[in-house]
Amino acid sequence: MESQNSKPQAPQSMAAKVKKEEKISQVRGIRNAFLVIIACAICAVCIFLFAMGAPGNFEGGDAASGHPLNLAGTVYKGGFIVPILMTLLLTVIVLSIERWIAISSASGKGNTTKFVADIKADLAQNKIDAAMQRCKTQKGSVASVVYNTLVKYKEMDANTILSKEQKLTTLRNEVEEATALEMPSLSQNLPIIATLTTLGTLVGLLGTVMGMIKSFQALASSGSPDSTELSTGISEALVNTAFGIATGAFAVISYNFFTNKIDNLTYAIDEIGFSIVATFAATHK
């Protein structure tokens, strides 16, 4: 008798395991930011050498000794620090675009605030199936967390073995598990943007210092100062300062913007999760 009772439970356990393994994050994005940095570095070097360093940007067609005729030539005079700063700036831009696409997909098709209000209204009327269908229509991270929690809600509703407190604990754990699955994907690549906030400014400062050193070397040379060397040093200092500030400023704006977006999604998930647990507690004895 014991062996007969245990056999039907095995497939259920396997199905639950498969179901759990099928839970994947709804956020799509670039998983390997190192490849992005390499690609941006290649683009930066090509722009620096072939676009900014083109002979037409300098007097006499000589990029080494000719005076720059335009802004591109002036930037080229910033020295080897320029392509490094360009790499950092391009990386921030690319990763910001990538996060915009990823977080937009995580938000779903409709307005998140309206989705939260509709789900809470369905819960108040105990329309669990309607709420689940709404999640399928909405899609995204918030909808995914809510859907998984509602599946567990129906499972606990049909369970006659566990106590009410155990069911509530199971629901809370489901919300936490589903949320923990989505959050790392939402925050992916943001630490790199945060790092570039400081790194861009520091590298720009390094280029500024190196440019000023060249300027003072030109002033300290014997006889009359070399105006070409002096202007080259000043150009290097100012160009690197501008690139460093631009990189740091853009990285700060991007990081804070996307962090705020993620906080709003997290708040929506917490709000609906609390509503689901509270509804179950109010409608079950």
C-alpha positions in Angstrom: 0.0 0.0 0.0 2.8 2.4 0.8 4.5 1.9 -2.5 1.2 2.5 -4.4 0.6 5.7 -2.5 4.1 7.0 -3.2 4.1 6.4 -7.0 1.6 9.1 -8.0 3.5 11.7 -6.1 6.7 11.2 -8.1 5.4 12.7 -11.4 4.0 15.7 -9.5 7.4 16.3 -7.9 9.1 16.1 -11.3 6.5 18.5 -12.8 7.1 21.0 -10.0 10.8 20.7 -10.6 10.5 21.3 -14.3 8.1 24.2 -13.7 10.6 25.8 -11.3 13.4 25.4 -13.8 11.3 27.1 -16.5 11.3 30.3 -14.5 13.6 32.7 -16.2 14.1 36.4 -16.0 12.0 38.5 -18.4 14.8 41.1 -18.8 16.9 40.9 -21.9 20.2 42.6 -22.2 23.9 42.3 -22.9 25.4 39.7 -20.6 29.1 40.4 -21.4 29.9 44.1 -21.0 33.6 43.3 -21.7 32.8 42.7 -25.4 31.1 46.1 -25.4 34.2 47.8 -24.0 36.4 46.1 -26.6 34.1 47.1 -29.5 34.0 50.7 -28.2 37.8 50.8 -27.9 38.2 49.7 -31.5 35.7 52.3 -32.7 37.4 55.0 -30.6 40.9 54.2 -32.0 39.6 54.2 -35.6 37.8 57.6 -35.1 40.9 59.0 -33.4 43.4 57.9 -36.1 41.4 58.1 -39.3 38.8 60.8 -38.7 40.4 63.2 -36.3 44.0 62.5 -37.5 43.1 63.0 -41.2 45.7 65.2 -43.0 43.0 67.6 -44.0 42.5 68.7 -40.4 46.1 70.1 -40.1 48.2 72.8 -41.8 50.5 71.2 -44.4 48.7 67.9 -44.0 51.0 66.9 -41.2 49.1 65.7 -38.0 52.4 65.5 -36.0 53.6 69.1 -36.4 50.9 70.9 -38.3 48.5 73.4 -36.6 44.9 72.1 -36.3 42.5 73.7 -38.7 39.3 72.6 -37.1 37.8 71.0 -33.9 38.6 67.5 -35.0 42.3 68.4 -35.4 42.2 70.2 -32.0 40.8 67.1 -30.3 43.5 64.9 -32.0 46.1 67.1 -30.4 44.8 65.9 -27.0 47.1 62.9 -27.3 46.8 59.2 -26.6 44.5 59.8 -23.6 41.7 60.9 -26.0 40.9 57.5 -27.5 40.8 56.1 -23.9 38.3 58.7 -22.9 36.4 58.2 -26.1 36.2 54.5 -25.2 34.8 55.3 -21.8 32.2 57.7 -23.2 31.1 55.3 -26.0 30.8 52.5 -23.4 28.6 54.7 -21.2 26.4 55.6 -24.2 26.1 52.0 -25.5 25.3 50.5 -22.0 22.8 53.3 -21.4 21.0 52.5 -24.6 21.1 48.8 -23.6 19.7 49.5 -20.2 17.0 51.6 -21.7 15.9 48.7 -23.9 16.2 46.2 -21.1 14.3 48.1 -18.5 11.6 49.2 -21.0 11.0 45.5 -21.8 10.9 44.8 -18.0 8.2 47.4 -17.6 5.9 45.5 -19.9 3.6 46.7 -22.7 1.3 48.9 -20.7 1.6 51.6 -18.0 3.0 49.9 -14.8 0.9 52.1 -12.4 -2.3 51.2 -14.2 -1.3 47.6 -14.3 -0.8 47.6 -10.5 -4.2 49.3 -10.0 -6.0 46.8 -12.2 -4.4 43.8 -10.5 -5.4 45.2 -7.1 -8.9 45.6 -8.3 -9.0 42.0 -9.6 -7.7 40.8 -6.3 -10.3 42.8 -4.4 -13.0 41.0 -6.4 -11.2 37.6 -6.1 -10.8 37.4 -9.9 -7.5 35.5 -9.9 -7.9 34.1 -13.4 -8.6 37.6 -14.8 -5.5 38.9 -13.0 -3.3 36.1 -14.5 -4.6 36.8 -17.9 -3.8 40.5 -17.4 -0.2 39.4 -16.5 0.1 37.5 -19.8 -1.0 40.6 -21.7 1.2 43.0 -19.8 4.4 40.9 -19.8 7.6 42.2 -18.3 9.2 41.7 -14.9 6.4 43.0 -12.8 3.8 40.9 -14.6 6.1 37.9 -14.4 6.5 38.2 -10.6 2.7 38.7 -10.2 1.9 35.7 -12.4 4.2 33.3 -10.6 2.8 34.5 -7.3 -0.8 34.0 -8.5 0.0 30.5 -9.7 1.2 29.8 -6.1 -1.9 31.5 -4.8 -4.2 29.1 -6.7 -2.0 26.2 -5.5 -2.3 27.3 -1.9 -6.1 27.9 -2.4 -6.5 24.2 -3.4 -4.2 22.9 -0.6 -6.0 21.4 2.3 -3.0 20.1 4.2 -1.0 23.3 5.1 -2.2 25.7 7.7 -3.1 29.3 6.9 0.2 30.6 8.3 2.1 28.1 6.3 0.3 29.1 3.1 0.9 32.8 3.8 4.6 32.1 4.3 4.7 30.1 1.1 3.2 33.0 -0.8 5.7 35.5 0.7 8.6 33.2 -0.2 7.2 33.0 -3.8 7.2 36.8 -4.1 10.7 37.0 -2.7 12.0 34.2 -5.0 10.4 35.7 -8.1 11.6 39.2 -7.2 15.2 37.9 -6.6 15.1 36.3 -10.1 14.3 39.6 -11.8 16.4 42.2 -9.8 19.9 41.1 -10.8 18.9 41.3 -14.5 17.5 44.8 -14.0 20.7 46.1 -12.4 23.0 44.4 -14.8 25.8 46.6 -16.3 24.8 49.5 -14.0 27.8 48.9 -11.7 30.0 49.5 -14.8 28.3 52.8 -15.5 28.7 53.8 -11.9 32.4 52.9 -12.1 32.8 55.0 -15.3 31.3 58.0 -13.4 34.6 58.3 -11.4 37.0 56.7 -13.9 36.1 59.1 -16.7 36.8 62.1 -14.5 40.0 60.7 -13.2 41.3 59.7 -16.7 40.4 63.2 -17.9 42.3 64.7 -15.0 45.3 62.6 -15.9 45.2 63.9 -19.5 44.9 67.5 -18.2 47.9 67.1 -15.9 49.9 65.6 -18.8 48.9 68.5 -21.1 49.9 71.1 -18.5 53.3 69.4 -18.0 53.9 69.7 -21.8 52.9 73.4 -21.6 55.3 74.1 -18.8 58.1 72.2 -20.5 57.6 74.5 -23.6 57.7 77.6 -21.4 60.9 76.4 -19.6 62.8 75.6 -22.8 65.8 77.7 -23.5 65.3 80.8 -25.6 61.8 81.8 -26.8 59.0 79.3 -26.0 58.0 76.9 -28.7 54.4 78.1 -29.6 53.6 74.8 -31.3 54.5 72.8 -28.2 52.8 75.3 -25.9 49.5 75.1 -27.9 49.7 71.4 -28.1 50.0 71.1 -24.4 47.1 73.4 -23.7 45.0 71.6 -26.3 45.7 68.3 -24.7 44.8 69.7 -21.3 41.5 71.2 -22.3 40.4 68.4 -24.6 41.0 65.8 -22.0 39.2 67.9 -19.4 36.2 68.3 -21.6 36.0 64.5 -22.4 36.5 63.6 -18.7 33.7 65.9 -17.6 31.4 64.8 -20.4 32.0 61.1 -19.6 31.5 61.5 -15.8 28.4 63.7 -16.2 26.7 61.4 -18.7 27.5 58.4 -16.5 26.0 60.1 -13.4 22.8 61.0 -15.2 22.4 57.6 -16.7 23.1 55.7 -13.5 20.7 57.8 -11.4 18.0 57.7 -14.1 18.0 53.9 -14.4 18.3 53.4 -10.7 15.2 55.4 -10.2 13.4 53.3 -12.9 14.4 50.1 -11.1 13.3 51.5 -7.8 9.8 52.2 -9.3 9.6 48.6 -10.6 10.7 47.2 -7.3 8.1 49.3 -5.5 5.4 48.1 -7.9 6.4 44.5 -7.2 6.4 44.9 -3.5 3.0 46.7 -3.6 1.3 43.9 -5.6 3.1 41.2 -3.6 1.7 42.7 -0.3 -1.8 42.9 -1.9 -1.8 39.3 -2.9 -0.7 38.1 0.5 -3.2 40.4 2.2 -6.0 39.2 -0.1 -5.3 35.6 0.7 -5.2 36.3 4.4 -8.5 38.2 4.3 -10.4 35.6 2.2 -9.1 32.4 3.8 -9.6 31.0 7.3 
